[in-house]
Amino acid sequence: MDNNPEVAFKKRQFISTKTAIIIAVIIILAALVYYYKGLFIAATINGSPITRLAVIKELEKASGKQALDSLITKKLINNEAIKKGISITSEEVDAEIKTIEDQIKAQGQTLEQALATKNMKLEDLKQQILTRKTLEKILADKLQVTEDEITKFITDNNVAIPQGQEEAYRTQIIAQLKQQKLNTEAETLITSLRSGATIKYFTNY
């Protein structure tokens, strides 16, 4: 046992400092947990918590496979875009959102209301637009619409074009034909990308 008063004092001082640091860390951690409790707890019922982990597990049971497949598809599309040197700017996405917003306003609704009816957030819409525009650029050479295709569409669907609105109708028909081609070609591309990729699943749903 060390009887040196100076050494004993330093030891007590060290222990006190260490204890104070531990207490301070505990207080900080408790404050962080309280402040960010939404990261861990989804709700409480009469004080009993429902954790976010429990919610995530339920969601995984309901649609885990669909969500995982969607993420895999997005990853494959992004990898293909990188390989081809394709990128989408934030300005392109914002311009598309503005177009959608104008169309919705013309129907007497706001973008926020339209998103709420589909249980979507603005970020979800941005991601959808980003994926679609990426696919459009990857498949650009397969989305061209010919005059014969426009004529065939008008004939097959018995489209009556009012005089003076030819250009407006033509634009709408081209957009519709491009969308049809995009749906078909995107499905073919994704099937090809999945078959050519090595995908390992570590979670089964």
Secondary structure, 3 states (H helix, E strand, C coil): CCCCHHHHHHHHHHHHHHHHHHHHHHHHHHHHHHHCHHHCEEEEECCEEEEHHHHHHHHHHHHHHHHHHHHHHHHHHHHHHHHCCCCCCHHHHHHHHHHHHHHHHHCCCCHHHHHHHCCCCHHHHHHHHHHHHHHHHHCHHHCCCCHHHHHHHHHHCCCCCCCCCHHHHHHHHHHHHHHHHHHHHHHHHHHHHHHHCCCCCCCCC
